[in-house]
Amino acid sequence: MQPEVVSLKPGRGDHQTVVKRVSRKHEDEGHGGAWKVAFADFCLALLCLFLVLWLLASRNSERMQVVLQNAGANLIEDGQGLTNSLAAGSRGSMIERNPVPSRSEDPNPGDPTRGPADPRAGKPSLESPEQLQALARRIAGLAAEEGLEGHLRTAVTAQGLRLQLHDTESSGMFERGSALPAQPLRALLRKLGPLLAEVRNQVLIVGHTDATAYQDKAPGAFTNWALSSHRAMAARHELLVGGMPETSVLQVSGMADAAPLDPAQPKAAVNRRIELMLLTSAQSRAIAGMYGPADWGRTAADPSEQVRGFSHPPGVR
């Protein structure tokens, strides 16, 4: 507000008198409530920012837990292991938590002084090519139900029944560059769980990738070795959820792109695959013997016996 000027008529011998009326409106505004409204708006915006950051952190943590769990990690202990990190997500997140099987839920706990009984005890062991081929036909039928007949290869070998679930140019078994199984593969593996629970044979689970490499070449960077291992562990997880006993798994490993099915095209889709080898009892014993107690003081005379223990190089005792 502009100062008001009031003029008085000057008399004889008098001087002109000016009176200024100063408004205090702007002074009063400094003690008003406008700043409180601005501060409240600032606090609300800051709260919204923190909420968005918390939601982003929860989603990233959930995806990391899935990857680590597929690799066999169990970073979250909930009670007695009834919920594992694959289904749980991160604490404080809005991710649904689903129970998964645990040893404490085993309906056949066995003698508590000797540990849980092996659920494979008393089950038949498939040894002959005819038995293994019959199982292969049953598995092919399950694959056809899930639309994966074009992704499955089976072969009866001297070691047992070899199953390959591979990518095609049109569809893959996992999300590209990820260890998250596609829905058809997840459904098939869960159907294979009860089937493998019917027999005493043990299985090897091996993951394979193509030769497409990650850009980061640092020693600690994520590589195809880690990806193939994570995918093999993800396959194991789905088989266990389906009902396969834990003792049915003899070995889980990743081979990256070291054993392509199509060496002429190392980046071909068929090289990206999960392999299940249902072993004969003799082959299971031979593989277990490779990592079991070794007779360090004896050199095997028969090369076939090298499988059952490590031998010393000449001159080493």
C-alpha positions as CSV (number, residue, x, y, z in Angstrom):
1,M,0.0,0.0,0.0
2,Q,1.4,3.4,-1.0
3,P,1.9,6.0,1.7
4,E,-1.0,8.5,1.9
5,V,-0.1,12.1,1.6
6,V,-2.4,14.7,3.2
7,S,-1.9,18.3,2.4
8,L,-3.1,21.1,4.7
9,K,-3.9,24.5,3.3
10,P,-1.0,26.8,4.3
11,G,-1.9,30.0,6.1
12,R,-0.1,33.2,6.1
13,G,3.4,32.6,7.4
14,D,2.7,28.9,7.8
15,H,4.7,26.2,6.1
16,Q,3.1,23.2,4.2
17,T,2.6,20.2,6.4
18,V,2.8,16.6,5.0
19,V,1.4,13.7,7.0
20,K,2.4,10.1,5.9
21,R,0.3,7.2,6.8
22,V,2.4,4.0,6.6
23,S,0.5,0.7,6.1
24,R,1.6,-2.3,8.3
25,K,0.0,-4.8,5.9
26,H,3.3,-6.4,4.8
27,E,4.6,-6.6,8.4
28,D,1.5,-8.5,9.4
29,E,1.9,-11.0,6.5
30,G,5.2,-12.1,7.9
31,H,3.4,-13.4,11.0
32,G,0.5,-15.0,9.0
33,G,-0.1,-18.7,8.0
34,A,1.1,-18.8,4.4
35,W,4.5,-20.3,5.3
36,K,2.8,-23.1,7.2
37,V,0.9,-24.1,4.2
38,A,4.1,-24.1,2.1
39,F,5.9,-26.2,4.7
40,A,3.1,-28.7,4.9
41,D,3.2,-29.1,1.1
42,F,7.0,-29.7,1.3
43,C,6.6,-32.4,4.0
44,L,3.9,-34.1,2.0
45,A,6.1,-34.2,-1.1
46,L,9.0,-35.5,0.9
47,L,6.7,-38.3,2.3
48,C,5.6,-39.2,-1.2
49,L,9.3,-39.4,-2.3
50,F,10.2,-41.8,0.6
51,L,7.1,-43.9,-0.2
52,V,8.1,-44.3,-3.8
53,L,11.7,-45.2,-2.9
54,W,10.5,-47.8,-0.4
55,L,8.3,-49.4,-3.0
56,L,11.1,-49.5,-5.5
57,A,13.5,-51.0,-2.9
58,S,10.9,-53.7,-2.0
59,R,10.4,-54.7,-5.6
60,N,14.2,-54.9,-6.3
61,S,14.7,-56.9,-3.1
62,E,11.9,-59.3,-4.1
63,R,13.5,-60.0,-7.5
64,M,16.9,-60.5,-5.9
65,Q,15.5,-62.9,-3.4
66,V,14.0,-65.0,-6.2
67,V,17.3,-65.2,-8.1
68,L,19.2,-66.1,-4.9
69,Q,16.7,-68.7,-3.9
70,N,16.7,-70.3,-7.3
71,A,20.4,-70.6,-6.7
72,G,19.8,-72.4,-3.4
73,A,20.2,-69.5,-1.0
74,N,17.9,-69.3,2.0
75,L,18.4,-65.8,3.3
76,I,15.2,-65.6,5.3
77,E,14.5,-67.8,8.2
78,D,10.8,-67.9,9.0
79,G,9.9,-70.0,12.0
80,Q,11.2,-73.6,11.3
81,G,11.8,-73.2,7.6
82,L,8.1,-73.4,6.6
83,T,8.7,-70.4,4.4
84,N,11.8,-70.0,2.3
85,S,13.2,-67.0,0.5
86,L,11.9,-68.1,-2.9
87,A,8.3,-67.6,-1.9
88,A,8.7,-65.1,0.9
89,G,10.2,-62.0,-0.7
90,S,11.6,-59.3,1.5
91,R,10.4,-58.5,5.0
92,G,8.2,-55.5,5.1
93,S,7.2,-55.8,1.4
94,M,3.8,-56.4,0.0
95,I,4.9,-59.6,-1.7
96,E,2.7,-62.6,-0.9
97,R,4.3,-65.3,1.2
98,N,3.4,-68.9,0.3
99,P,4.4,-71.9,2.4
100,V,6.7,-74.5,0.8
101,P,7.5,-78.1,1.9
102,S,10.1,-78.6,4.6
103,R,11.7,-81.5,6.4
104,S,9.6,-80.8,9.5
105,E,6.5,-81.6,7.4
106,D,7.8,-85.1,6.4
107,P,5.0,-87.5,7.1
108,N,7.5,-90.3,7.5
109,P,10.1,-88.9,10.0
110,G,11.6,-92.2,10.8
111,D,13.7,-93.0,13.9
112,P,14.5,-89.6,15.6
113,T,17.8,-91.1,16.9
114,R,18.9,-91.9,13.3
115,G,17.5,-88.9,11.4
116,P,14.6,-88.9,8.9
117,A,14.0,-92.0,6.8
118,D,14.8,-91.9,3.1
119,P,11.5,-91.7,1.3
120,R,13.0,-93.6,-1.6
121,A,13.4,-96.7,0.5
122,G,11.3,-99.6,-0.8
123,K,10.7,-97.9,-4.2
124,P,11.7,-99.8,-7.4
125,S,14.9,-98.9,-9.2
126,L,14.7,-98.6,-13.0
127,E,17.7,-100.4,-14.5
128,S,16.8,-101.9,-17.9
129,P,16.5,-100.0,-21.1
130,E,12.9,-101.2,-21.4
131,Q,12.0,-99.7,-18.0
132,L,13.7,-96.4,-18.8
133,Q,12.1,-96.2,-22.2
134,A,8.7,-96.7,-20.6
135,L,9.4,-93.8,-18.2
136,A,10.5,-91.7,-21.2
137,R,7.1,-92.2,-22.8
138,R,5.3,-91.1,-19.7
139,I,7.4,-88.0,-19.5
140,A,6.7,-87.3,-23.2
141,G,3.0,-87.4,-22.5
142,L,3.3,-84.9,-19.7
143,A,5.4,-82.6,-21.9
144,A,2.7,-82.8,-24.6
145,E,0.1,-81.7,-22.0
146,E,2.1,-78.5,-21.4
147,G,2.7,-77.9,-25.1
148,L,6.4,-78.7,-24.8
149,E,6.7,-81.7,-27.0
150,G,8.9,-79.7,-29.4
151,H,11.2,-78.8,-26.5
152,L,11.9,-82.4,-25.1
153,R,14.5,-84.9,-26.2
154,T,14.9,-88.2,-24.5
155,A,17.6,-90.9,-24.8
156,V,18.3,-94.1,-23.0
157,T,22.1,-94.4,-22.4
158,A,24.4,-96.7,-20.4
159,Q,24.2,-94.2,-17.5
160,G,20.4,-94.0,-17.5
161,L,17.6,-91.9,-19.0
162,R,18.7,-88.5,-20.4
163,L,16.1,-85.8,-20.6
164,Q,16.7,-82.4,-22.3
165,L,14.3,-79.5,-22.1
166,H,15.7,-76.9,-24.6
167,D,14.7,-73.6,-26.0
168,T,13.5,-73.1,-29.6
169,E,13.6,-70.0,-31.8
170,S,10.0,-69.2,-30.8
171,S,10.0,-69.8,-27.1
172,G,12.3,-70.5,-24.2
173,M,12.4,-72.5,-21.0
174,F,13.4,-69.4,-18.9
175,E,13.1,-65.7,-19.2
176,R,16.0,-64.6,-21.3
177,G,19.1,-63.9,-19.2
178,S,17.1,-64.9,-16.1
179,A,16.7,-68.0,-13.8
180,L,12.9,-67.5,-13.7
181,P,11.3,-70.6,-15.3
182,A,8.6,-70.0,-17.9
183,Q,5.2,-71.2,-16.9
184,P,5.1,-74.3,-19.1
185,L,8.4,-75.5,-17.8
186,R,7.4,-74.8,-14.2
187,A,4.2,-76.8,-14.7
188,L,6.1,-79.7,-16.3
189,L,8.7,-79.9,-13.6
190,R,6.1,-80.0,-10.9
191,K,4.4,-82.9,-12.7
192,L,7.7,-84.7,-12.9
193,G,8.1,-84.4,-9.2
194,P,5.6,-87.1,-8.3
195,L,6.8,-89.3,-11.2
196,L,10.4,-89.3,-9.9
197,A,9.1,-89.9,-6.4
198,E,7.9,-93.3,-7.5
199,V,11.4,-94.6,-8.2
200,R,14.6,-95.0,-6.2
201,N,16.8,-93.7,-9.0
202,Q,18.7,-90.5,-8.4
203,V,19.0,-87.6,-10.8
204,L,21.6,-85.2,-12.0
205,I,20.3,-81.7,-12.9
206,V,22.5,-79.7,-15.3
207,G,22.0,-76.2,-16.7
208,H,23.4,-75.0,-20.0
209,T,23.4,-71.6,-21.8
210,D,24.4,-70.5,-25.2
211,A,27.6,-68.7,-25.9
212,T,26.2,-65.2,-25.6
213,A,28.4,-63.5,-23.0
214,Y,27.7,-60.7,-20.5
215,Q,29.3,-57.4,-21.2
216,D,30.9,-57.1,-17.8
217,K,34.1,-59.2,-17.8
218,A,35.2,-58.5,-14.2
219,P,36.1,-61.6,-12.2
220,G,33.2,-61.0,-9.8
221,A,30.7,-60.3,-12.5
222,F,27.6,-62.4,-13.3
223,T,28.4,-64.9,-16.0
224,N,26.9,-67.8,-17.9
225,W,28.4,-70.1,-15.3
226,A,26.3,-68.5,-12.6
227,L,23.2,-68.3,-14.8
228,S,23.4,-72.0,-15.8
229,S,23.9,-73.0,-12.1
230,H,20.9,-70.8,-11.0
231,R,18.7,-72.4,-13.7
232,A,19.7,-75.8,-12.5
233,M,18.8,-74.9,-9.0
234,A,15.5,-73.4,-10.1
235,A,14.7,-76.7,-11.8
236,R,15.5,-78.6,-8.6
237,H,13.2,-76.2,-6.7
238,E,10.2,-76.9,-9.0
239,L,10.8,-80.7,-8.8
240,L,10.8,-80.5,-5.0
241,V,7.7,-78.4,-4.9
242,G,6.1,-81.1,-7.2
243,G,6.9,-83.8,-4.6
244,M,10.2,-85.3,-5.5
245,P,12.3,-86.2,-2.4
246,E,15.4,-84.2,-1.7
247,T,17.4,-87.4,-1.6
248,S,16.5,-88.1,-5.2
249,V,19.0,-85.3,-6.3
250,L,22.6,-86.5,-6.5
251,Q,24.1,-83.5,-8.1
252,V,23.1,-80.0,-9.4
253,S,25.5,-78.1,-11.6
254,G,25.9,-75.5,-14.4
255,M,28.0,-75.9,-17.5
256,A,27.5,-72.5,-19.1
257,D,28.2,-73.0,-22.8
258,A,30.9,-75.6,-22.4
259,A,28.8,-78.5,-23.9
260,P,26.7,-77.1,-26.8
261,L,24.3,-79.4,-28.6
262,D,25.0,-77.5,-31.8
263,P,28.8,-76.7,-31.8
264,A,28.6,-75.1,-35.2
265,Q,26.2,-72.5,-33.9
266,P,27.2,-71.8,-30.3
267,K,24.4,-69.2,-29.9
268,A,21.7,-71.4,-31.2
269,A,18.5,-71.7,-29.1
270,V,18.9,-75.5,-28.7
271,N,22.0,-74.9,-26.6
272,R,20.0,-73.2,-23.9
273,R,18.6,-76.1,-21.9
274,I,18.1,-78.0,-18.7
275,E,19.1,-81.7,-18.6
276,L,17.9,-84.3,-16.2
277,M,19.8,-87.6,-16.0
278,L,18.0,-90.4,-14.3
279,L,20.8,-92.6,-13.2
280,T,21.0,-96.3,-12.8
281,S,22.0,-97.5,-9.4
282,A,25.5,-98.5,-10.6
283,Q,26.1,-95.0,-12.1
284,S,24.8,-93.3,-8.9
285,R,27.4,-95.3,-6.9
286,A,30.1,-94.5,-9.4
287,I,29.5,-90.7,-9.3
288,A,29.1,-90.7,-5.5
289,G,32.4,-92.6,-5.3
290,M,34.2,-89.8,-7.2
291,Y,33.6,-87.5,-4.3
292,G,33.5,-90.0,-1.4
293,P,36.3,-91.2,0.8
294,A,39.4,-91.9,-1.3
295,D,42.0,-94.6,-0.8
296,W,44.9,-92.2,-0.9
297,G,47.5,-94.9,-0.5
298,R,46.5,-97.0,-3.4
299,T,46.8,-96.4,-7.2
300,A,44.0,-98.1,-9.1
301,A,45.4,-100.6,-11.6
302,D,42.2,-100.7,-13.6
303,P,41.4,-97.3,-15.2
304,S,37.7,-98.0,-14.6
305,E,38.4,-98.0,-10.9
306,Q,39.6,-94.4,-11.1
307,V,35.9,-93.4,-10.8
308,R,35.7,-94.8,-7.2
309,G,38.6,-92.8,-5.8
310,F,41.5,-90.5,-6.5
311,S,44.8,-92.0,-7.4
312,H,48.3,-90.5,-6.8
313,P,50.5,-89.3,-9.6
314,P,53.7,-91.3,-10.0
315,G,56.1,-90.7,-7.2
316,V,53.6,-89.0,-4.9
317,R,52.7,-90.7,-1.6
